[in-house]
Amino acid sequence: MAGKKAENEIFMTDVDAYLLGQGTHYEIYNKMGAHVAEKDGEKGVYFAVWAPAAKEIYVVGDFNEWKAYGYDMKPVSDGGLYDLFVPGAQPGQLYKYLIVTQSGEAIYKADPYANAAQMRPETASKIVDLEGFQWSDAAWIKEKKSEVHEKAPFSIYECHIGSWKKQEDGTEDGYMNYRDIAEDLADYVTEMGYTHVELMGIAEYPFDGSWGYQVTGYYAPTARYGEPEDFMYFVDHLHSKEIGVILDWVPAHFPKDAHGLANFDGSCAYEYADPRKGEHPDWGTKVFDYGKNEVSNFLIANGLFWMDKYHVDGLRVDAVASMLYLDYGRTEGNWVPNKYGGNGNLEAISFLKHFNSVAHKRFPQAVTIAEESTAWPLVTGDPDNGECLGFTFKWNMGWMHDFLEYMKLDPYFRKFNHGKMTFSLMYAYSENFVLVLSHDEVVHLKCSMLGKMPGDKDEKFANLKLAYAYMCGHPGKKLLFMGQEFAQWNEWSEKRALDWYLLEDETHKEMQEFTKKCMNLYKDYPCLYETDYNRDGFRWINASDKENSVFSFVRVSPTGKKHLLFVLNFTPVERDQFRVGVPIKGKLKLVLGNDEKNQKKTLSTVVGDCDGYENSVLIDLLPFGVSVYEFNGEI
C-alpha cells in the first residue's frame, strides 16, 4: 500500500483531540476518517470519527462482512472522539459506521471524513489512499503564491462537468472520467482564452438535481466521474495548461439524507438543535452549528483539504448570505436574534473570518470567493482586519441583476433605464468584485442568455455580443457559465450535454469567436485587470447619453500604454461620424468590433471640444455597435 506513515502520524493523540476541541486542528483530515496504516507489524486501516452523543459505535464493512461484533470503536477522549484499527482492511473496501444512539436505535452512517464514496444511489464510504500521486505542478503553485490576485487576470469558465459533454457509452448518465474531461476541457478553455475553470458539484452528493449544493461527502470527490486519483490528474493537467481550478464549496447547509450528517449520532451533532436556526425552510436542509468548535473545525479543515490534497486554486463559497443572516428565508417569529438583538449570525461571521485568515496564510496561492447577494459590508479584504470577512473576491450580484434587466429591454425603452448600466460604477470599488453570468441565470424558466436578448435572431446575437463587450470593459474579474460563450438557445439542464451541434451554425460559431476575442482582449491588456479595484483604472467619457443609449469610457493602463476606449451603442440605430471626446491627441487602433471588416482600423483625433476634452474622434457606430480602440499616452 502506498504512502505508509509512522503510527504517530496517523493515530489520534491527546494533542489532536485537544486541538479539535479548540477548533484549530487544521489538518484533522489526516487523522479522521479512514487511513491506511500499520500497527504492531500488521497492515490495515485506522478509523476515527466524532460522535459526541453516541452510546456505542462500530465500524462495519467489506472487511468484516458488515458484522459489528468485535469492531466496536473506543473513545479517544471525553469529547466524543472514537477510533479503531482494523487489521487486514485495505483500499477499495466499503464501510459505514453503525451508531447506537442513546435511545438504543441503530443507525448506519457514511463517514463524514471519507475520502471516497460509492456511486449514487448507493451510500457507503470507500477506503482509499490519497498518497502516492505524482504531482507535476510545483512551478505553477510557486508562481501563484507570489501572485497579487487582485491585480491578476481572472476570466472564469463555470462548468458542470457532468453535462459539459457526455459520451455514448450505453449508460444512462454518459459521464466522462475526470481524466478524459481534463484533456478536452483544458484544450477548450485554453483555446477560448479563459484563465480558470470553476467546477460545480465536486464534493460527493446524492441527488443530481441539487447540482452538488447538497453535500454528503465533504472530503470525497464525487464518484460520478471517477476515483480521487483521477481528480488529482484533472487538476494537475489543467495546471500544466496554466488553467486554475476553483471549486464550489458549501459550508452553509447540508441535506437530511439518512446516511449523511443530519442527526449523525442520534443528536444534532453537526446542526443547530433549535430548528429556528438549524433548518433552512426554503431548501429543506440543515444548517451547520458554527458555534461548536468541532463543527467549525470540520469545515475549515475541509476547505484547506481541497487546497492541500488536490491543489485547487480557490473556493467559491456558496450562499454566504444565508450564513450571515439569522432571518434569511425565515418569517417574523421564526428566527432567533443574536445576543445583541440583531439578525447577524455572530458564529457564522466568526467562522468565515477564521477560515479566510487561515486559508490565506497556509495557501496563499489560492483565492476565496463569496457568493453574497446583499450589501453586507467588507466581505473582501484583509481577513485580519477585525471588521472584514476576508474573502479575496465577491460575486457582484447587483451588477448582474441591473445589467440583465437592461439587456432584456426592447432598445426603445433602454433610454428610460440608462441608470441600470451606470449605477454599478457607484459602488464598483467597495469590494473586490467578480462580474458573474452564472448557471443561476440560465435555469428555472429564466431563459438562456441568448433567449433573454430582445429582437429577431440577428438582433439577439448582436445584443449578446454587445453585452459581453460591456462586461469585458467593466471593472471586475469575469465569469461566464458554460454554453453562454456560443449562445446556447436552451436553458441548461444537468441531464443533458451542451448543444455543441449549434457550432455547425455560422452565427453560433461567430458568437463563440467573439467571446474568444473578448477573453483574449481581457488577458492581453493589463488595463482590464490590473486596475480592477483602483478608481484611477476607469474613466467615463460619457455616462449620460441616454437619448442615444451610447456608453463611452476608458480603461486606463497604469503604464500609460495600451489604454482602451470603449464606445458601445445599445440601439439598432446606425450613427455615422459619432463624436466622442478622447483624453489624448494622436491615433487609435481598433482591437475589438462587432463587424471588424467594415469598421475603421485606425482613427485620428481631431480638434474639437467634446465630452470635456479638447480632442475627439469620429466613429461610425453600427447598430448595436461595439467599438474598442487602443491608444497610448499620459491621460
ZIGI-V490079 format. One record per run of one state. SS is the DSSP state (~ for helix, > for strand, _ for the rest). FROM is the first residue (numbers start at 1). LEN is the number of residues. If there is no record, write none. Layout:
ss;from;len
SS;FROM;LEN
SS;FROM;LEN
This chain:
ss;from;len
_;1;6
~;7;4
_;11;3
~;14;9
_;23;5
~;28;3
_;31;2
>;33;7
_;40;2
>;42;9
_;51;5
>;56;6
~;62;3
_;65;7
>;72;1
_;73;1
>;74;2
_;76;5
>;81;7
_;88;6
>;94;7
_;101;5
>;106;4
_;110;7
>;117;1
_;118;7
>;125;2
_;127;11
~;138;8
_;146;3
~;149;3
_;152;3
>;155;5
_;160;1
~;161;4
_;165;13
~;178;15
_;193;3
>;196;4
_;200;3
>;203;3
_;206;2
~;208;3
_;211;4
>;215;7
_;222;1
~;223;3
_;226;2
~;228;13
_;241;3
>;244;6
_;250;4
>;254;1
_;255;16
>;271;1
_;272;3
~;275;4
>;279;2
_;281;4
>;285;2
_;287;1
>;288;1
_;289;4
~;293;17
_;310;4
>;314;4
_;318;2
~;320;5
>;325;1
_;326;18
>;344;1
_;345;1
~;346;17
_;363;4
>;367;4
_;371;9
>;380;1
_;381;10
>;391;1
_;392;1
>;393;3
_;396;1
~;397;11
_;408;3
~;411;7
_;418;1
~;419;8
_;427;6
>;433;5
_;438;1
~;439;4
_;443;6
~;449;4
_;453;4
~;457;17
_;474;3
>;477;5
_;482;2
~;484;3
_;487;13
~;500;5
_;505;1
~;506;19
_;525;1
~;526;3
_;529;6
~;535;3
>;538;5
_;543;7
>;550;6
_;556;7
>;563;7
_;570;5
>;575;8
_;583;4
>;587;7
_;594;2
~;596;3
_;599;3
>;602;3
_;605;1
>;606;5
_;611;2
>;613;9
_;622;4
>;626;6
_;632;4
